[in-house]
């Protein structure tokens, strides 16, 4: 939870407790207490921590090590929805959480984009058409 996430994010960002303390405006000892679970930061300090690491407060506090296939906390706005299996005819099921976040409903049209070097992307067709129209108009 919070204490584990704080340690993981600090190390991932190659920061010492002192570095993080300077960014948050607390002592190194306060960071050490948060990381040991002896105490917790207040809401304002939690917001600063989340902003420092580019994650949500919710993820900072509640993320479990088993979430995101064990890959740690995803940056704010980035998601790992899990693994899907391709059916006999190439169909996949978009996970429910992804459908909810991106407002994908039965009957919606999607665009499948691909780059042979990086992979496939899927987006709602209306969003793609808006971008394509801006490109066409030279904006």
C-alpha positions in Angstrom: 0.0 0.0 0.0 1.2 3.6 0.6 4.5 2.8 2.3 5.4 0.2 -0.3 4.3 2.4 -3.2 6.3 5.3 -1.8 9.5 3.3 -1.6 8.9 1.8 -5.1 8.2 5.2 -6.8 11.1 6.9 -5.0 13.6 4.3 -6.1 12.1 4.1 -9.6 12.7 7.8 -9.9 16.2 7.4 -8.5 15.6 9.7 -5.6 17.0 9.5 -2.1 14.8 10.2 0.9 16.5 13.5 1.2 15.7 14.4 -2.5 12.1 13.5 -1.9 11.9 15.4 1.3 13.2 18.6 -0.4 10.5 18.3 -3.1 7.7 17.7 -0.6 8.9 20.3 2.0 9.4 17.9 4.9 12.4 16.3 6.6 14.1 13.1 5.6 12.9 11.6 8.8 9.2 12.2 7.8 9.8 10.4 4.5 11.4 7.5 6.5 8.4 7.3 8.8 6.0 7.3 5.8 8.0 4.5 4.1 8.1 2.4 7.3 4.4 2.8 7.9 5.0 4.6 11.2 3.0 7.6 10.0 1.2 8.8 6.9 1.4 12.1 5.0 -1.5 14.5 5.2 -3.7 15.2 2.2 -1.7 18.1 0.9 1.6 16.2 1.2 0.0 13.2 -0.5 -1.0 15.5 -3.4 2.5 16.8 -3.7 3.9 13.2 -3.6 1.4 12.1 -6.3 2.3 15.1 -8.5 6.0 14.5 -8.0 5.7 10.9 -9.3 3.0 11.7 -11.9 0.5 9.3 -10.4 -3.0 9.7 -8.9 -3.4 10.0 -5.1 -5.7 7.0 -5.3 -2.9 4.9 -6.9 -0.3 6.3 -4.5 -2.4 5.1 -1.6 -4.3 2.0 -2.8 -2.2 0.4 -5.6 -1.5 -3.2 -4.8 1.6 -4.9 -6.1 -0.5 -7.4 -8.0 -2.2 -4.7 -10.0 -1.0 -3.9 -13.6 0.4 -7.4 -13.9 2.9 -6.7 -11.1 4.5 -3.8 -13.1 4.0 -1.1 -10.5 1.9 2.0 -10.6 1.2 3.3 -14.0 1.7 7.0 -14.7 -1.5 9.2 -14.5 -3.7 8.6 -17.5 -1.9 5.4 -18.5 -3.6 2.1 -18.1 -2.7 -1.6 -18.3 -6.0 -3.4 -18.7 -4.6 -7.0 -18.7 -4.1 -9.6 -21.3 -6.7 -10.6 -23.9 -6.8 -13.7 -26.2 -7.3 -13.4 -29.9 -10.2 -15.6 -31.1 -10.3 -17.8 -34.3 -11.5 -14.9 -36.4 -9.1 -12.3 -34.9 -11.6 -10.9 -32.4 -10.7 -9.7 -29.0 -12.8 -8.7 -26.0 -12.0 -5.2 -24.8 -11.9 -5.4 -20.9 -14.8 -3.8 -19.1 -12.7 -1.2 -17.3 -11.3 0.0 -20.7 -14.8 0.2 -22.2 -15.9 2.3 -19.2 -13.0 4.6 -19.1 -13.1 5.2 -22.9 -16.9 5.1 -23.2 -16.9 2.3 -25.7 -20.4 0.8 -26.1 -22.0 -1.9 -28.3 -22.3 -0.7 -31.8 -19.5 1.9 -31.6 -17.1 2.2 -34.5 -13.4 1.8 -33.7 -10.3 2.4 -35.8 -7.5 0.0 -35.7 -4.1 1.6 -36.3 -0.8 -0.2 -36.7 2.9 0.5 -36.7 5.0 -2.6 -37.6 7.7 -1.4 -35.1 5.5 -0.7 -32.1 2.2 -2.5 -32.5 -1.5 -1.9 -32.8 -3.7 0.9 -31.3 -7.5 1.1 -31.1 -9.4 4.3 -30.8 -13.0 5.5 -31.3 -13.6 6.4 -34.9 -15.1 9.8 -34.1 -12.0 10.9 -32.3 -9.8 9.6 -35.1 -11.9 11.4 -37.7 -11.6 14.7 -35.7 -7.8 14.3 -35.7 -7.7 13.4 -39.4 -9.8 16.4 -40.2 -7.4 18.7 -38.3 -4.5 17.2 -40.2 -6.3 17.6 -43.5 -7.0 21.3 -42.8 -3.4 21.8 -41.8 -3.9 22.7 -38.1 
